[in-house]
Amino acid sequence: MKLWHVYVLIGIAGFFATGSQALEYFTSGDGPIDGTEQFWRDAITANNASLFLVFDVVILGLALFVWMSVESRKVDIGAGFFVGYVPLSILVGISTFVPFFLAHRQRLLDAQKAVTASQ
């Protein structure tokens, strides 16, 4: 199993783990917009532990997005892909799309290594 496979599996696990908790917000009320608003209201106002986790994930996310921007340029991930990873991380889940970015990055690094080795 290659490293990028591991990242994909982590992303899939992140999708189902977070999606199972968020699904109720998106299917109740007036649709996904109101569900998203209610989700963040609950996360921010529930208690100090949930607020801690919100701050922790948001600040980690900001650092990751800066790193992803730098890495995208280094390994030549197209701007369209990068622009997709950030909003999807915010809207769907950072635990899903950061691992997918890492898988994409690793596949490019593996391909670059293979080209270098064959020369």
NORQUI-V12711 format. One record per pair of residues at least 12 apart in sequence whose ideal C-beta (glycine too) atoms are under 6 Angstrom apart, sorted by the first residue. I is the first residue (numbers start at 0). GAP is how many residues later the second one is. If there is no record, write none. Layout:
# NORQUI-V12711
i->{I & I}
gap->{GAP & GAP}
This chain:
# NORQUI-V12711
i->{2 & 3 & 3 & 3 & 6 & 6 & 6 & 7 & 9 & 10 & 10 & 10 & 13 & 13 & 13 & 14 & 17 & 17 & 24 & 24 & 60 & 63 & 64 & 67 & 70 & 74 & 74 & 84 & 84}
gap->{103 & 99 & 102 & 103 & 92 & 95 & 96 & 95 & 89 & 85 & 88 & 89 & 79 & 81 & 82 & 81 & 75 & 77 & 13 & 14 & 33 & 34 & 21 & 33 & 34 & 30 & 33 & 12 & 16}
